[in-house]
Amino acid sequence: QVQLVESGGGLVQAGGSLRLSCAVPASIFSRVTMGWYRQAPGKQRTLVAAISRGGTTNYAETVKGRFTISRDNAENTVALEMNNLSAEDTAVYYCNANYLRTIDYWGKGTLVTVSS
């Protein structure tokens, strides 16, 4: 069973920064596109950022210029650096691994709370 393990969530003041990390099994890491999604209370889960196997990135408009996704192919991890956080960024953040747009693996999520 594939397990993705997120870490790094927590409470931060508005304007602050957090770094999320996700550990991915080595058996799949080189084959998958990695992404971070988030789900705020009462809302749908949405894509925040993604990075392909080759390093191509894409971001939700709401986080462009503030968030940076990266992957470490040696450590089999993906990170999300979040800067200038606002209350609207409060959500549970989920790590996702997608294989050929057909199979999705998910982490259990990590809570990010931004106090205003």
C-alpha contacts under 8 A as a table, 3 or more apart, distances in Angstrom:
res1	aa1	res2	aa2	distance
2	V	25	P	6.95
2	V	105	Y	6.99
3	Q	24	V	7.02
3	Q	25	P	7.05
3	Q	105	Y	7.57
3	Q	106	W	7.41
3	Q	107	G	6.61
4	L	22	C	6.44
4	L	23	A	5.74
4	L	24	V	5.20
4	L	25	P	7.25
4	L	95	C	6.92
4	L	96	N	7.73
4	L	105	Y	7.36
4	L	106	W	6.19
4	L	107	G	4.55
4	L	108	K	7.61
5	V	22	C	5.32
5	V	23	A	5.17
5	V	24	V	7.00
5	V	95	C	7.76
5	V	107	G	5.58
5	V	108	K	7.16
6	E	20	L	7.00
6	E	21	S	5.58
6	E	22	C	4.30
6	E	23	A	6.55
6	E	94	Y	7.40
6	E	95	C	6.58
6	E	107	G	6.40
6	E	108	K	7.36
6	E	109	G	6.37
6	E	110	T	6.27
7	S	20	L	5.75
7	S	21	S	5.28
7	S	22	C	6.37
7	S	110	T	6.52
8	G	18	L	7.11
8	G	19	R	5.83
8	G	20	L	4.48
8	G	21	S	6.18
8	G	110	T	7.38
9	G	18	L	7.19
9	G	19	R	7.51
9	G	20	L	6.23
9	G	110	T	5.33
9	G	111	L	5.29
9	G	112	V	4.96
9	G	113	T	7.96
10	G	110	T	7.91
10	G	111	L	6.12
10	G	112	V	5.00
10	G	113	T	6.08
11	L	112	V	6.12
11	L	113	T	4.73
11	L	114	V	5.90
11	L	115	S	7.29
12	V	16	G	6.12
12	V	17	S	7.18
12	V	18	L	7.53
12	V	112	V	7.83
12	V	113	T	6.33
12	V	114	V	5.02
12	V	115	S	6.26
13	Q	16	G	5.54
13	Q	85	L	7.63
13	Q	86	S	7.88
13	Q	114	V	5.38
13	Q	115	S	4.78
13	Q	116	S	6.22
14	A	84	N	6.94
14	A	85	L	5.33
14	A	86	S	4.81
14	A	87	A	6.51
14	A	114	V	5.72
14	A	115	S	5.67
14	A	116	S	5.18
15	G	83	N	7.10
15	G	84	N	4.14
15	G	85	L	4.89
15	G	86	S	6.23
16	G	83	N	6.14
16	G	84	N	5.34
16	G	85	L	5.54
17	S	81	E	7.53
17	S	82	M	5.39
17	S	83	N	4.38
17	S	84	N	6.11
17	S	85	L	6.21
18	L	81	E	6.21
18	L	82	M	5.23
18	L	83	N	6.72
19	R	79	A	6.87
19	R	80	L	5.63
19	R	81	E	4.49
19	R	82	M	5.94
20	L	79	A	5.45
20	L	80	L	5.00
20	L	81	E	6.44
20	L	82	M	7.95
21	S	77	T	6.76
21	S	78	V	5.77
21	S	79	A	4.33
21	S	80	L	6.41
22	C	77	T	5.41
22	C	78	V	5.25
22	C	79	A	6.26
22	C	95	C	6.35
23	A	76	N	6.28
23	A	77	T	4.67
23	A	78	V	6.85
24	V	28	I	7.47
24	V	29	F	6.10
24	V	76	N	5.56
24	V	77	T	5.77
24	V	78	V	7.83
25	P	28	I	5.89
25	P	29	F	6.18
25	P	76	N	6.89
26	A	29	F	5.21
26	A	30	S	7.43
26	A	76	N	5.97
27	S	30	S	7.69
28	I	31	R	5.41
28	I	32	V	6.45
29	F	32	V	5.67
29	F	73	N	7.67
29	F	76	N	6.03
30	S	53	R	6.40
30	S	73	N	7.35
31	R	53	R	6.77
31	R	99	Y	6.57
32	V	52	S	7.20
32	V	53	R	6.21
32	V	97	A	5.75
32	V	98	N	5.23
32	V	99	Y	4.80
32	V	100	L	7.20
33	T	50	A	7.09
33	T	51	I	5.89
33	T	52	S	4.44
33	T	53	R	5.57
33	T	97	A	5.75
33	T	98	N	5.14
33	T	99	Y	6.56
34	M	50	A	5.61
34	M	51	I	5.38
34	M	52	S	6.36
34	M	53	R	7.79
34	M	78	V	7.16
34	M	95	C	7.48
34	M	96	N	5.70
34	M	97	A	4.66
34	M	98	N	6.32
35	G	47	L	7.35
35	G	48	V	7.46
35	G	49	A	5.59
35	G	50	A	3.98
35	G	51	I	6.21
35	G	95	C	5.95
35	G	96	N	4.96
35	G	97	A	6.37
35	G	98	N	7.91
36	W	47	L	6.25
36	W	48	V	5.48
36	W	49	A	5.39
36	W	50	A	6.32
36	W	80	L	7.51
36	W	93	Y	6.66
36	W	94	Y	5.60
36	W	95	C	4.78
36	W	96	N	5.95
37	Y	45	R	6.40
37	Y	46	T	5.32
37	Y	47	L	4.33
37	Y	48	V	5.01
37	Y	49	A	7.07
37	Y	93	Y	5.63
37	Y	94	Y	5.07
37	Y	95	C	6.47
37	Y	96	N	7.23
38	R	45	R	5.38
38	R	46	T	5.55
38	R	47	L	6.58
38	R	48	V	6.57
38	R	91	A	5.84
38	R	92	V	5.42
38	R	93	Y	4.27
38	R	94	Y	5.87
39	Q	43	K	6.17
39	Q	44	Q	5.81
39	Q	45	R	4.28
39	Q	46	T	6.45
39	Q	91	A	5.24
39	Q	92	V	5.30
39	Q	93	Y	6.58
40	A	43	K	5.36
40	A	44	Q	7.25
40	A	45	R	7.41
40	A	90	T	6.47
40	A	91	A	4.21
40	A	92	V	6.35
41	P	91	A	6.98
47	L	50	A	7.65
47	L	59	Y	7.81
47	L	60	A	6.63
48	V	59	Y	5.82
48	V	60	A	5.16
48	V	63	V	7.11
49	A	57	T	7.14
49	A	58	N	5.61
49	A	59	Y	4.33
49	A	60	A	6.22
49	A	68	T	7.85
49	A	69	I	6.44
50	A	57	T	5.53
50	A	58	N	5.43
50	A	59	Y	6.62
50	A	69	I	6.88
51	I	54	G	7.81
51	I	55	G	5.54
51	I	56	T	5.36
51	I	57	T	4.37
51	I	58	N	6.68
51	I	69	I	6.82
51	I	70	S	6.98
51	I	71	R	7.48
52	S	55	G	5.05
52	S	56	T	5.17
52	S	57	T	6.52
53	R	56	T	7.52
55	G	70	S	7.72
55	G	71	R	7.58
57	T	69	I	7.29
59	Y	63	V	6.61
59	Y	64	K	5.87
60	A	63	V	5.65
60	A	64	K	6.37
61	E	64	K	5.35
63	V	66	R	5.39
63	V	67	F	5.60
64	K	67	F	6.19
65	G	68	T	7.78
66	R	82	M	6.08
66	R	83	N	5.10
66	R	84	N	6.27
66	R	85	L	7.88
67	F	80	L	6.69
67	F	81	E	5.44
67	F	82	M	4.47
67	F	83	N	6.04
68	T	80	L	5.61
68	T	81	E	5.01
68	T	82	M	6.62
69	I	78	V	7.20
69	I	79	A	5.65
69	I	80	L	4.54
69	I	81	E	6.37
70	S	78	V	5.65
70	S	79	A	5.32
70	S	80	L	6.60
71	R	76	N	7.39
71	R	77	T	5.76
71	R	78	V	4.19
71	R	79	A	6.22
72	D	75	E	5.44
72	D	76	N	5.69
72	D	77	T	5.30
72	D	78	V	6.16
73	N	76	N	5.04
73	N	77	T	6.92
82	M	85	L	6.72
85	L	89	D	6.34
85	L	114	V	6.78
86	S	89	D	5.52
86	S	90	T	7.51
86	S	114	V	6.01
86	S	115	S	7.60
86	S	116	S	7.06
87	A	90	T	5.51
87	A	113	T	7.44
87	A	114	V	4.88
87	A	115	S	5.97
87	A	116	S	5.92
88	E	114	V	7.80
89	D	112	V	7.58
89	D	113	T	7.57
89	D	114	V	6.78
90	T	111	L	7.77
90	T	112	V	5.41
90	T	113	T	4.67
90	T	114	V	5.44
91	A	111	L	6.01
91	A	112	V	5.53
91	A	113	T	6.64
92	V	109	G	5.84
92	V	110	T	5.36
92	V	111	L	4.28
92	V	112	V	6.00
93	Y	109	G	5.25
93	Y	110	T	5.23
93	Y	111	L	6.13
93	Y	112	V	6.99
94	Y	106	W	6.77
94	Y	107	G	5.74
94	Y	108	K	6.61
94	Y	109	G	4.36
94	Y	110	T	6.55
95	C	106	W	5.80
95	C	107	G	5.21
95	C	108	K	7.93
95	C	109	G	6.86
96	N	104	D	6.73
96	N	105	Y	5.62
96	N	106	W	4.76
96	N	107	G	6.58
97	A	104	D	5.70
97	A	105	Y	5.06
97	A	106	W	6.61
98	N	101	R	5.88
98	N	102	T	7.12
98	N	103	I	5.68
98	N	104	D	4.63
98	N	105	Y	6.46
99	Y	102	T	5.90
99	Y	103	I	5.10
99	Y	104	D	6.49
100	L	103	I	6.92
101	R	104	D	7.64
